[in-house]
Amino acid sequence: MPSGGAQIELGDVTHHNLKQLKKINSVVFPISYSDKFYKDVLTLGELAKLAYFNDIVVGAVCCRVDVEEGKNKLYIMTLGCLAPYRRYGIGTKLLDHVLKIANKRGINSVYLHVQTSNEEAIKFYERFDFKIVGTKEDYYKRIEPPDAYILEKELGQTVDIASIQSQ
């Protein structure tokens, strides 16, 4: 948790700070995202946010709404935080933002892909009641292992953010 009055705030992704999102993603994730990805992010509104720690961009989340089998699902395309700023509640704040949007929009579930070797991310999402619901083989190109777990959280259940932050 932030100490000594540190502030965590979320801000919109705009043309003016898109390069900061690109930099965060290039450092946090082992894959590169296309120019089209970033062009599309600018249209996402509240589904794309930058995380600021004392006015410094240290993380981000980008989501989209998918419709599968007649159900609205929120897909977390990216959610990450620079390594030195992990364990300060930044990821929790980003995920809480996503879950609030999903609930407000009547979304049925939230899901994402996580590299099978990324134990830290898997444990993070499991604390929020995400479950591994499948494995997608060869999901990633040019990184090892190439497989991804599909993690999903059915909505309608509540999570006590305060109790998670104290873990």
Sequence and secondary structure as in RCSB ss.txt:
>XXXX:A:sequence
MPSGGAQIELGDVTHHNLKQLKKINSVVFPISYSDKFYKDVLTLGELAKLAYFNDIVVGAVCCRVDVEEGKNKLY
IMTLGCLAPYRRYGIGTKLLDHVLKIANKRGINSVYLHVQTSNEEAIKFYERFDFKIVGTKEDYYKRIEPPDAYI
LEKELGQTVDIASIQSQ
>XXXX:A:secstr
   TT  EEEEE  TTTHHHHHHHHHHH SS   HHHHHHHTT GGGEEEEEETTEEEEEEEEEEEEETTEEEEE
EEEEEE GGGTTSSHHHHHHHHHHHHHHHTT SEEEEEEETT HHHHHHHHTTT EEEEEETT SSSSSS  EEE
EEEESS    HHHHHT 
